[in-house]
Amino acid sequence: MKATHRDTVLAEAPTSELVKIEGNWYFPPTSLVAELFVESPTPYTCGWKGEAQYFTVTTGGQPRKDLAWSYPQPYPSSFGRVGQDYSGFVAFDRSVIISE
């Protein structure tokens, strides 16, 4: 699977390595084009996943605020609901195209 925004590939990994949570594909941290991502100060806490980390992602030479997010240290109780440990996996805004 590949995550693309404005012709820029943000992440790529086999489907077997991704996790789908609430309709969003979460990519493993090793699949990211890391130099495109910068942590954002946007706060958010999910009631069952925990504290999120948002990222500003540069695509087409422009920074896109909060285009991606992750749960670096999700609540351990969420692992059973998701089916695995997804710590640090990254999901993307709906404007990012996820394709095979």
SVG drawing of the C-alpha trace seen along z (x, -y; Angstrom):
<svg xmlns="http://www.w3.org/2000/svg" viewBox="-14 -26 29 36">
<polyline fill="none" stroke="black" stroke-width="0.4" points="0.0,0.0 1.1,-3.5 0.1,-6.9 0.4,-9.7 -0.4,-13.4 0.0,-15.7 2.3,-13.3 4.5,-12.9 4.8,-9.4 4.6,-9.7 4.7,-6.0 4.8,-2.6 4.5,0.9 2.9,4.3 -0.8,4.4 0.1,7.2 2.2,4.6 -0.6,2.0 -3.3,1.8 -6.8,0.5 -8.5,-1.4 -11.9,-3.1 -11.5,-3.2 -8.0,-4.6 -4.9,-2.7 -2.0,-3.1 1.4,-2.6 4.4,-1.3 6.9,-4.0 9.6,-2.3 7.5,-2.8 7.5,-6.7 9.6,-9.0 10.8,-10.5 12.3,-13.7 8.8,-14.9 7.4,-14.7 7.7,-17.3 5.9,-16.9 3.0,-19.4 2.0,-20.9 -1.7,-20.1 -3.2,-18.4 -5.7,-15.6 -6.5,-12.7 -8.8,-9.8 -10.8,-8.3 -9.8,-4.7 -6.5,-5.1 -4.8,-7.8 -2.7,-10.9 -2.1,-11.5 0.9,-13.1 0.1,-15.1 2.6,-15.8 3.0,-18.6 4.0,-16.9 5.7,-18.6 4.3,-17.8 4.8,-19.7 7.2,-22.0 4.5,-23.1 4.0,-22.2 0.6,-20.7 -0.4,-21.1 -1.7,-18.0 -1.8,-15.8 -0.8,-12.8 -1.1,-11.5 0.1,-8.7 -0.3,-7.3 3.2,-6.9 2.1,-5.3 -1.5,-4.2 -3.4,-2.8 -2.4,0.9 -6.1,1.7 -6.7,0.6 -4.4,3.4 -7.1,6.0 -9.6,3.9 -7.2,3.2 -5.8,6.7 -2.1,5.7 0.3,3.1 0.1,0.2 2.5,-2.2 4.0,-4.8 2.0,-3.7 0.9,-6.7 -2.5,-7.5 -3.3,-10.2 -5.9,-12.9 -8.6,-11.9 -6.9,-14.1 -4.0,-11.6 -4.6,-8.9 -4.1,-5.3 -3.6,-2.8 -2.3,0.6"/>
</svg>
